[in-house]
Amino acid sequence: MRNLIVILIVFSLVIQVIVAENPESNNKTPEVVTYNLIKENKIPMIKRSVDIRINRRVSEDELREIALMIKAKDKSPYERTFICYYLPNLIVDEGAWATTHFNPELEIKILGATENELAILGEVSTSDIEREIIGIWLDENIPARLVLFRKNGKSFIETTYKDSSVGTYEMIEKNTSRGLRFDDKKGSAFGDHYLINKNGELELRDDEGLIYIINKSD
């Protein structure tokens, strides 16, 4: 028991006190990692499922440490423990940013954009002077960078994925009481479209209503 307590204290210190400096020129110390339990479901002796809200993107090593702490907090034995992590702006059950599943061995998967991939997605080319940029958003659910722009009297959406692949599609733009709406020119069987709301957020909608909200890129 004493050894377990010591291990937990060490893990806690590793998570809460991060002293490694960012290699970039600004030399900022990374933000402390914090996380909160959103919900938890258990099937005794068989499975434990946990949803966690985490305050920022973390490395695989940090995910491993957090996962071990979460698993250790419940002393009951389970054949499997599934842990999903959501960044502050992500909706639970609509795509986790990362998972650490004990299945039964620990498997770590980062599904969303890492800090390095985010830096790539944040680089928007300004070489095309004919483009009028309407807005730029980061969709954590895909993940991808979305750029709405006008060119030669037409509207387009450019989607850049974390593997650097790019897709550009012509859109139909129109003003509505909710905000500026963009529909795929080719149409959609379910009425999928984008809407820029009054807060500058990009809403993904269909005929049934709001699907999720995409925050503006910093």
Backbone as CSV, one residue per row, in Angstrom:
resi,resn,N_x,N_y,N_z,CA_x,CA_y,CA_z,C_x,C_y,C_z
1,MET,0.833,-1.213,0.000,0.000,0.000,0.000,0.866,1.260,0.000
2,ARG,1.941,1.225,0.845,2.821,2.399,0.923,3.473,2.666,-0.432
3,ASN,3.897,1.595,-1.120,4.518,1.768,-2.450,3.541,2.376,-3.444
4,LEU,2.275,1.946,-3.376,1.262,2.489,-4.280,1.059,3.971,-4.035
5,ILE,1.031,4.383,-2.761,0.854,5.799,-2.430,2.008,6.628,-2.968
6,VAL,3.221,6.079,-2.836,4.405,6.800,-3.338,4.319,6.967,-4.846
7,ILE,3.896,5.897,-5.548,3.770,5.959,-7.006,2.766,7.018,-7.417
8,LEU,1.624,7.058,-6.736,0.589,8.033,-7.070,1.069,9.454,-6.835
9,ILE,1.825,9.665,-5.767,2.352,11.011,-5.482,3.311,11.434,-6.584
10,VAL,4.167,10.501,-7.027,5.132,10.818,-8.085,4.405,11.175,-9.375
11,PHE,3.402,10.387,-9.728,2.626,10.677,-10.936,1.962,12.036,-10.836
12,SER,1.417,12.343,-9.661,0.737,13.621,-9.462,1.691,14.783,-9.654
13,LEU,2.899,14.629,-9.128,3.889,15.702,-9.258,4.308,15.886,-10.708
14,VAL,4.427,14.777,-11.436,4.814,14.871,-12.845,3.773,15.626,-13.635
15,ILE,2.495,15.366,-13.353,1.412,16.015,-14.088,1.269,17.473,-13.696
16,GLN,1.368,17.774,-12.418,1.041,19.109,-11.938,2.200,20.087,-12.060
17,VAL,3.437,19.597,-12.071,4.591,20.494,-12.139,5.402,20.128,-13.370
18,ILE,5.252,20.875,-14.437,5.952,20.615,-15.694,7.021,21.689,-15.868
19,VAL,8.272,21.270,-15.927,9.352,22.249,-15.946,10.052,22.314,-17.294
20,ALA,9.713,21.406,-18.199,10.366,21.417,-19.505,9.962,22.649,-20.281
21,GLU,10.935,23.312,-20.913,10.644,24.523,-21.666,10.287,24.193,-23.099
22,ASN,9.452,25.037,-23.687,9.098,24.927,-25.097,10.338,25.244,-25.920
23,PRO,10.675,24.402,-26.929,11.876,24.654,-27.715,11.770,25.854,-28.630
24,GLU,10.586,26.441,-28.771,10.441,27.591,-29.642,11.109,28.812,-29.010
25,SER,11.253,29.844,-29.793,12.036,30.999,-29.373,11.429,31.743,-28.199
26,ASN,10.114,31.618,-27.968,9.522,32.372,-26.869,9.824,31.741,-25.515
27,ASN,10.312,30.462,-25.498,10.713,29.778,-24.278,9.643,29.796,-23.203
28,LYS,8.387,29.632,-23.591,7.303,29.597,-22.617,7.250,28.223,-21.957
29,THR,6.955,28.204,-20.659,6.751,26.942,-19.964,5.345,26.456,-20.261
30,PRO,5.173,25.166,-20.615,3.841,24.660,-20.943,2.854,24.840,-19.799
31,GLU,1.598,25.036,-20.151,0.537,25.193,-19.160,0.370,23.909,-18.361
32,VAL,0.121,24.049,-17.056,-0.076,22.891,-16.194,-1.273,22.082,-16.692
33,VAL,-1.144,20.764,-16.648,-2.224,19.887,-17.098,-3.217,19.677,-15.962
34,THR,-4.483,19.929,-16.245,-5.544,19.639,-15.288,-6.628,18.839,-16.000
35,TYR,-7.350,18.016,-15.249,-8.424,17.235,-15.845,-9.516,16.981,-14.818
36,ASN,-10.746,16.801,-15.319,-11.898,16.567,-14.459,-12.720,15.407,-15.000
37,LEU,-13.315,14.667,-14.095,-14.190,13.562,-14.471,-15.526,14.113,-14.964
38,ILE,-15.933,13.725,-16.170,-17.227,14.133,-16.718,-18.285,13.097,-16.354
39,LYS,-18.006,11.853,-16.687,-18.930,10.787,-16.315,-18.193,9.458,-16.285
40,GLU,-18.808,8.508,-15.622,-18.185,7.204,-15.433,-19.262,6.123,-15.403
41,ASN,-19.041,5.046,-16.142,-19.960,3.910,-16.151,-19.180,2.643,-15.828
42,LYS,-19.803,1.764,-15.027,-19.121,0.547,-14.604,-20.015,-0.673,-14.765
43,ILE,-19.406,-1.749,-15.232,-20.016,-3.072,-15.188,-19.088,-3.901,-14.303
44,PRO,-19.496,-4.185,-13.063,-18.604,-4.844,-12.092,-17.847,-6.033,-12.661
45,MET,-16.548,-6.031,-12.408,-15.635,-7.103,-12.796,-15.346,-7.144,-14.312
46,ILE,-16.112,-6.400,-15.113,-15.978,-6.511,-16.570,-15.400,-5.247,-17.204
47,LYS,-16.091,-4.114,-17.050,-15.684,-2.914,-17.791,-15.936,-1.641,-16.988
48,ARG,-15.004,-0.712,-17.126,-15.149,0.635,-16.571,-14.889,1.630,-17.688
49,SER,-15.842,2.544,-17.924,-15.698,3.570,-18.965,-15.687,4.942,-18.316
50,VAL,-14.709,5.761,-18.691,-14.521,7.075,-18.062,-14.369,8.151,-19.140
51,ASP,-15.100,9.262,-18.989,-14.941,10.432,-19.853,-14.272,11.533,-19.048
52,ILE,-13.203,12.097,-19.604,-12.387,13.094,-18.903,-12.328,14.389,-19.709
53,ARG,-12.473,15.528,-19.023,-12.265,16.843,-19.637,-10.849,17.289,-19.289
54,ILE,-10.029,17.485,-20.325,-8.639,17.882,-20.120,-8.444,19.303,-20.632
55,ASN,-7.602,20.084,-19.960,-7.536,21.521,-20.246,-6.706,21.887,-21.472
56,ARG,-5.871,20.963,-21.954,-5.041,21.276,-23.124,-4.556,19.986,-23.786
57,ARG,-3.976,20.133,-24.974,-3.359,18.993,-25.642,-2.134,18.547,-24.846
58,VAL,-1.936,17.250,-24.780,-0.802,16.709,-24.032,-0.075,15.686,-24.892
59,SER,1.080,15.277,-24.436,1.881,14.281,-25.159,1.407,12.875,-24.785
60,GLU,1.915,11.887,-25.508,1.576,10.498,-25.183,2.086,10.118,-23.796
61,ASP,3.254,10.634,-23.418,3.790,10.334,-22.093,2.884,10.885,-20.997
62,GLU,2.378,12.099,-21.207,1.475,12.687,-20.218,0.162,11.918,-20.151
63,LEU,-0.344,11.493,-21.315,-1.563,10.682,-21.334,-1.364,9.372,-20.576
64,ARG,-0.205,8.773,-20.738,0.088,7.519,-20.037,0.037,7.730,-18.524
65,GLU,0.637,8.807,-18.047,0.660,9.091,-16.604,-0.740,9.353,-16.059
66,ILE,-1.529,10.113,-16.821,-2.902,10.403,-16.396,-3.723,9.121,-16.369
67,ALA,-3.561,8.304,-17.397,-4.319,7.054,-17.483,-4.019,6.135,-16.304
68,LEU,-2.761,6.029,-15.943,-2.377,5.173,-14.816,-2.975,5.685,-13.511
69,MET,-3.016,6.998,-13.345,-3.613,7.573,-12.133,-5.108,7.308,-12.078
70,ILE,-5.784,7.512,-13.204,-7.239,7.301,-13.244,-7.569,5.837,-12.960
71,LYS,-6.806,4.940,-13.567,-7.041,3.510,-13.354,-6.808,3.131,-11.892
72,ALA,-5.787,3.727,-11.283,-5.424,3.376,-9.914,-6.428,3.897,-8.883
73,LYS,-7.214,4.911,-9.251,-8.160,5.484,-8.296,-9.308,4.541,-7.960
74,ASP,-9.600,3.603,-8.862,-10.660,2.626,-8.599,-9.994,1.280,-8.296
75,LYS,-10.136,0.829,-7.062,-9.458,-0.392,-6.625,-10.154,-1.666,-7.090
76,SER,-11.375,-1.529,-7.615,-12.103,-2.712,-8.065,-11.464,-3.281,-9.336
77,PRO,-11.437,-4.588,-9.475,-10.844,-5.185,-10.683,-11.810,-5.149,-11.868
78,TYR,-11.274,-4.806,-13.047,-12.047,-4.813,-14.291,-11.208,-5.482,-15.376
79,GLU,-11.876,-6.202,-16.260,-11.159,-6.788,-17.392,-10.687,-5.706,-18.362
80,ARG,-11.494,-4.655,-18.505,-11.173,-3.568,-19.432,-11.481,-2.216,-18.766
81,THR,-10.638,-1.211,-19.067,-10.906,0.166,-18.642,-10.730,1.069,-19.854
82,PHE,-11.790,1.782,-20.202,-11.766,2.650,-21.380,-11.845,4.113,-20.927
83,ILE,-10.875,4.931,-21.353,-10.820,6.334,-20.952,-10.786,7.219,-22.194
84,CYS,-11.732,8.150,-22.288,-11.796,9.105,-23.401,-11.520,10.508,-22.883
85,TYR,-10.765,11.292,-23.655,-10.361,12.637,-23.248,-10.946,13.676,-24.202
86,TYR,-11.529,14.729,-23.620,-12.152,15.798,-24.404,-11.501,17.135,-24.057
87,LEU,-11.098,17.871,-25.082,-10.602,19.232,-24.884,-11.772,20.133,-24.478
88,PRO,-11.488,21.328,-23.949,-12.565,22.185,-23.413,-13.718,22.465,-24.368
89,ASN,-13.442,22.550,-25.665,-14.493,22.922,-26.628,-15.174,21.730,-27.285
90,LEU,-14.797,20.508,-26.905,-15.371,19.325,-27.536,-16.599,18.830,-26.786
91,ILE,-17.564,18.323,-27.559,-18.801,17.801,-26.990,-18.633,16.314,-26.717
92,VAL,-19.014,15.904,-25.515,-18.877,14.508,-25.107,-19.726,13.612,-26.007
93,ASP,-19.173,12.464,-26.363,-19.808,11.454,-27.215,-19.879,11.859,-28.691
94,GLU,-19.192,12.971,-29.045,-19.146,13.381,-30.446,-17.709,13.400,-30.963
95,GLY,-16.909,12.498,-30.433,-15.527,12.382,-30.874,-14.548,12.871,-29.836
96,ALA,-13.823,11.949,-29.203,-12.824,12.312,-28.196,-11.547,12.790,-28.871
97,TRP,-10.797,13.633,-28.152,-9.506,14.080,-28.677,-8.480,12.955,-28.592
98,ALA,-8.568,12.155,-27.543,-7.629,11.042,-27.353,-8.283,9.963,-26.501
99,THR,-7.706,8.764,-26.565,-8.172,7.670,-25.720,-6.981,6.944,-25.113
100,THR,-7.171,6.419,-23.911,-6.196,5.516,-23.295,-6.994,4.323,-22.786
101,HIS,-6.978,3.244,-23.549,-7.778,2.073,-23.217,-6.883,0.946,-22.687
102,PHE,-7.255,0.415,-21.530,-6.604,-0.771,-20.993,-7.398,-1.966,-21.515
103,ASN,-6.862,-2.639,-22.552,-7.674,-3.573,-23.331,-7.031,-4.958,-23.506
104,PRO,-6.483,-5.642,-22.517,-6.275,-5.123,-21.169,-4.995,-4.301,-21.041
105,GLU,-4.069,-4.445,-22.010,-2.849,-3.640,-21.973,-3.162,-2.218,-22.423
106,LEU,-2.392,-1.259,-21.944,-2.643,0.149,-22.246,-2.380,0.455,-23.721
107,GLU,-3.392,1.019,-24.383,-3.286,1.471,-25.766,-3.597,2.964,-25.808
108,ILE,-2.650,3.771,-26.290,-2.805,5.225,-26.320,-3.014,5.679,-27.759
109,LYS,-4.087,6.431,-27.984,-4.363,6.964,-29.316,-4.732,8.441,-29.220
110,ILE,-4.025,9.289,-29.969,-4.382,10.700,-30.092,-5.132,10.839,-31.415
111,LEU,-6.413,11.110,-31.332,-7.284,11.142,-32.505,-7.364,12.535,-33.136
112,GLY,-7.246,13.564,-32.286,-7.310,14.937,-32.762,-5.930,15.475,-33.100
113,ALA,-5.847,16.778,-33.268,-4.579,17.421,-33.629,-3.667,17.563,-32.417
114,THR,-2.398,17.222,-32.601,-1.388,17.466,-31.571,-0.921,18.916,-31.681
115,GLU,-0.059,19.333,-30.760,0.460,20.703,-30.815,1.218,20.949,-32.117
116,ASN,2.019,19.979,-32.546,2.780,20.140,-33.792,1.858,20.215,-35.000
117,GLU,0.846,19.342,-35.026,-0.112,19.357,-36.134,-0.934,20.629,-36.126
118,LEU,-1.224,21.133,-34.932,-1.972,22.386,-34.814,-1.178,23.537,-35.413
119,ALA,0.130,23.516,-35.207,0.983,24.568,-35.774,0.930,24.535,-37.294
120,ILE,0.902,23.320,-37.859,0.807,23.175,-39.317,-0.539,23.695,-39.809
121,LEU,-1.606,23.330,-39.103,-2.950,23.759,-39.501,-3.121,25.267,-39.362
122,GLY,-2.321,25.877,-38.498,-2.449,27.320,-38.280,-1.787,28.166,-39.339
123,GLU,-1.003,27.538,-40.223,-0.283,28.275,-41.261,-1.168,28.451,-42.494
124,VAL,-1.715,29.657,-42.648,-2.590,29.952,-43.780,-1.836,30.790,-44.800
125,SER,-1.798,30.317,-46.033,-1.086,31.039,-47.092,-1.821,32.335,-47.447
126,THR,-1.051,33.403,-47.593,-1.611,34.698,-48.001,-1.079,35.107,-49.374
127,SER,-0.522,34.126,-50.118,0.096,34.438,-51.411,-0.938,34.748,-52.488
128,ASP,-2.138,34.215,-52.326,-3.185,34.454,-53.328,-3.899,35.767,-52.985
129,ILE,-3.483,36.847,-53.620,-4.011,38.178,-53.279,-5.448,38.368,-53.759
130,GLU,-5.924,37.459,-54.622,-7.297,37.575,-55.110,-8.311,37.018,-54.105
131,ARG,-7.823,36.353,-53.086,-8.702,35.795,-52.065,-9.146,36.858,-51.072
132,GLU,-10.420,36.870,-50.759,-10.936,37.682,-49.649,-11.316,36.703,-48.535
133,ILE,-10.481,36.650,-47.493,-10.710,35.709,-46.398,-11.922,36.151,-45.573
134,ILE,-12.899,35.276,-45.447,-14.081,35.553,-44.622,-13.812,35.167,-43.180
135,GLY,-13.167,34.030,-42.976,-12.855,33.564,-41.629,-12.086,32.260,-41.655
136,ILE,-11.438,31.965,-40.520,-10.640,30.748,-40.369,-11.053,30.061,-39.071
137,TRP,-11.296,28.756,-39.133,-11.744,28.008,-37.961,-10.983,26.692,-37.869
138,LEU,-10.844,26.178,-36.636,-10.192,24.889,-36.414,-11.233,23.895,-35.926
139,ASP,-11.487,22.894,-36.749,-12.464,21.853,-36.406,-11.737,20.707,-35.706
140,GLU,-11.910,20.615,-34.385,-11.239,19.590,-33.596,-11.818,18.205,-33.841
141,ASN,-13.020,18.127,-34.386,-13.660,16.836,-34.566,-13.062,16.058,-35.727
142,ILE,-12.485,16.753,-36.728,-11.978,16.024,-37.899,-10.570,15.471,-37.685
143,PRO,-9.535,16.176,-37.271,-9.400,17.626,-37.166,-8.961,18.240,-38.500
144,ALA,-9.285,19.531,-38.663,-8.937,20.219,-39.899,-9.086,21.726,-39.707
145,ARG,-8.396,22.482,-40.566,-8.562,23.929,-40.605,-9.523,24.256,-41.731
146,LEU,-10.514,25.081,-41.430,-11.494,25.495,-42.427,-11.305,26.974,-42.734
147,VAL,-11.183,27.302,-44.009,-11.054,28.690,-44.437,-12.175,28.988,-45.427
148,LEU,-13.030,29.929,-45.083,-14.045,30.414,-46.013,-13.504,31.664,-46.683
149,PHE,-13.614,31.723,-48.008,-13.084,32.890,-48.722,-13.901,33.143,-49.988
150,ARG,-13.760,34.350,-50.502,-14.391,34.731,-51.769,-13.295,34.986,-52.802
151,LYS,-13.606,34.615,-54.056,-12.653,34.839,-55.133,-13.416,34.910,-56.446
152,ASN,-13.155,35.969,-57.195,-13.798,36.163,-58.505,-15.319,36.077,-58.424
153,GLY,-15.871,36.671,-57.356,-17.322,36.727,-57.208,-17.964,35.436,-56.717
154,LYS,-17.159,34.448,-56.349,-17.685,33.182,-55.845,-17.176,32.925,-54.424
155,SER,-17.878,32.038,-53.694,-17.488,31.687,-52.326,-16.976,30.247,-52.293
156,PHE,-15.973,30.012,-51.456,-15.356,28.692,-51.365,-15.059,28.351,-49.901
157,ILE,-14.927,27.045,-49.649,-14.387,26.589,-48.366,-13.176,25.722,-48.673
158,GLU,-12.101,26.004,-47.963,-10.871,25.230,-48.108,-10.654,24.453,-46.815
159,THR,-10.529,23.139,-46.932,-10.335,22.277,-45.770,-8.940,21.678,-45.825
160,THR,-8.124,21.964,-44.794,-6.774,21.419,-44.701,-6.731,20.438,-43.541
161,TYR,-6.350,19.190,-43.834,-6.325,18.137,-42.821,-4.936,18.042,-42.193
162,LYS,-4.850,17.298,-41.088,-3.587,17.259,-40.346,-2.472,16.542,-41.094
163,ASP,-2.825,15.785,-42.155,-1.792,15.171,-42.986,-1.366,16.087,-44.130
164,SER,-1.844,17.363,-44.072,-1.524,18.421,-45.040,-2.296,18.309,-46.350
165,SER,-3.178,17.315,-46.502,-4.012,17.252,-47.698,-5.055,18.363,-47.650
166,VAL,-5.462,18.849,-48.831,-6.345,20.012,-48.919,-7.487,19.727,-49.886
167,GLY,-8.680,20.158,-49.516,-9.827,20.087,-50.405,-10.502,21.446,-50.486
168,THR,-10.846,21.898,-51.692,-11.492,23.195,-51.885,-12.804,22.997,-52.639
169,TYR,-13.870,23.588,-52.093,-15.203,23.364,-52.653,-15.950,24.691,-52.786
170,GLU,-16.655,24.827,-53.897,-17.433,26.044,-54.092,-18.700,25.984,-53.241
171,MET,-19.052,27.121,-52.652,-20.204,27.205,-51.765,-21.185,28.266,-52.272
172,ILE,-22.433,28.121,-51.861,-23.455,29.134,-52.121,-23.633,29.942,-50.840
173,GLU,-23.366,31.230,-50.924,-23.413,32.109,-49.751,-24.700,32.925,-49.733
174,LYS,-25.305,33.016,-48.541,-26.493,33.872,-48.422,-26.674,34.333,-46.985
175,ASN,-27.243,35.519,-46.835,-27.537,36.073,-45.514,-28.838,35.486,-44.980
176,THR,-28.835,35.157,-43.685,-30.043,34.676,-43.020,-30.193,35.415,-41.698
177,SER,-31.325,35.231,-41.029,-31.547,35.875,-39.735,-30.600,35.341,-38.664
178,ARG,-30.083,34.123,-38.866,-29.150,33.520,-37.914,-27.712,33.955,-38.148
179,GLY,-27.402,34.314,-39.396,-26.033,34.673,-39.754,-25.755,34.336,-41.199
180,LEU,-24.496,34.364,-41.580,-24.089,34.101,-42.952,-24.032,32.597,-43.180
181,ARG,-24.792,32.108,-44.175,-24.915,30.668,-44.425,-24.163,30.273,-45.694
182,PHE,-23.550,29.072,-45.646,-22.810,28.549,-46.790,-23.248,27.111,-47.065
183,ASP,-23.767,26.870,-48.271,-24.178,25.539,-48.700,-23.264,25.057,-49.817
184,ASP,-22.978,23.765,-49.813,-22.194,23.173,-50.893,-22.956,23.361,-52.204
185,LYS,-22.277,23.861,-53.222,-22.936,24.114,-54.499,-23.515,22.830,-55.097
186,LYS,-22.888,21.696,-54.790,-23.365,20.416,-55.310,-24.586,19.899,-54.556
187,GLY,-24.916,20.562,-53.451,-26.076,20.160,-52.681,-25.772,19.092,-51.648
188,SER,-26.742,18.841,-50.765,-26.602,17.829,-49.718,-27.956,17.191,-49.464
189,ALA,-27.977,15.877,-49.397,-29.232,15.152,-49.186,-29.838,15.449,-47.823
190,PHE,-28.982,15.831,-46.859,-29.461,16.071,-45.498,-29.450,17.554,-45.132
191,GLY,-29.173,18.409,-46.118,-29.171,19.835,-45.857,-27.974,20.323,-45.062
192,ASP,-26.860,19.592,-45.128,-25.654,20.007,-44.406,-25.186,21.375,-44.901
193,HIS,-24.853,22.258,-43.969,-24.359,23.578,-44.337,-23.605,24.200,-43.164
194,TYR,-22.882,25.270,-43.445,-22.167,26.022,-42.419,-22.861,27.357,-42.202
195,LEU,-22.769,27.840,-40.949,-23.361,29.130,-40.604,-22.418,29.883,-39.685
196,ILE,-22.065,31.108,-40.059,-21.257,31.943,-39.168,-22.213,32.686,-38.254
197,ASN,-22.175,32.378,-36.945,-23.113,33.015,-36.021,-22.612,34.387,-35.575
198,LYS,-23.361,35.036,-34.717,-23.046,36.404,-34.303,-21.766,36.494,-33.472
199,ASN,-21.331,35.359,-32.919,-20.094,35.328,-32.139,-18.870,35.026,-32.998
200,GLY,-19.097,34.855,-34.316,-17.994,34.548,-35.209,-17.646,33.075,-35.249
201,GLU,-18.416,32.239,-34.522,-18.194,30.797,-34.548,-18.814,30.215,-35.807
202,LEU,-18.281,29.081,-36.228,-18.805,28.413,-37.415,-19.652,27.223,-36.961
203,GLU,-20.924,27.257,-37.297,-21.832,26.179,-36.915,-22.000,25.208,-38.074
204,LEU,-21.856,23.920,-37.787,-22.186,22.891,-38.759,-23.625,22.461,-38.483
205,ARG,-24.493,22.605,-39.491,-25.919,22.332,-39.326,-26.428,21.421,-40.427
206,ASP,-27.612,20.843,-40.186,-28.335,20.128,-41.232,-29.815,20.468,-41.098
207,ASP,-30.666,19.717,-41.778,-32.100,20.022,-41.760,-32.718,19.866,-40.378
208,GLU,-32.070,19.100,-39.504,-32.612,18.882,-38.165,-32.092,19.884,-37.142
209,GLY,-31.099,20.705,-37.528,-30.588,21.717,-36.608,-29.081,21.677,-36.447
210,LEU,-28.609,22.160,-35.292,-27.176,22.280,-35.010,-26.544,20.911,-34.765
211,ILE,-25.394,20.664,-35.416,-24.615,19.440,-35.182,-23.526,19.722,-34.164
212,TYR,-22.670,20.698,-34.461,-21.698,21.164,-33.475,-21.127,22.509,-33.906
213,ILE,-20.432,23.159,-32.964,-19.887,24.504,-33.195,-18.369,24.409,-33.319
214,ILE,-17.818,25.142,-34.280,-16.383,25.162,-34.542,-15.832,26.531,-34.146
215,ASN,-14.830,26.548,-33.272,-14.276,27.805,-32.787,-13.348,28.448,-33.821
216,LYS,-13.270,29.772,-33.760,-12.376,30.506,-34.648,-10.932,30.168,-34.309
217,SER,-10.088,30.119,-35.336,-8.673,29.864,-35.130,-8.012,31.115,-34.600
218,ASP,-7.114,30.949,-33.615,-6.409,32.102,-33.013,-5.426,32.692,-34.014
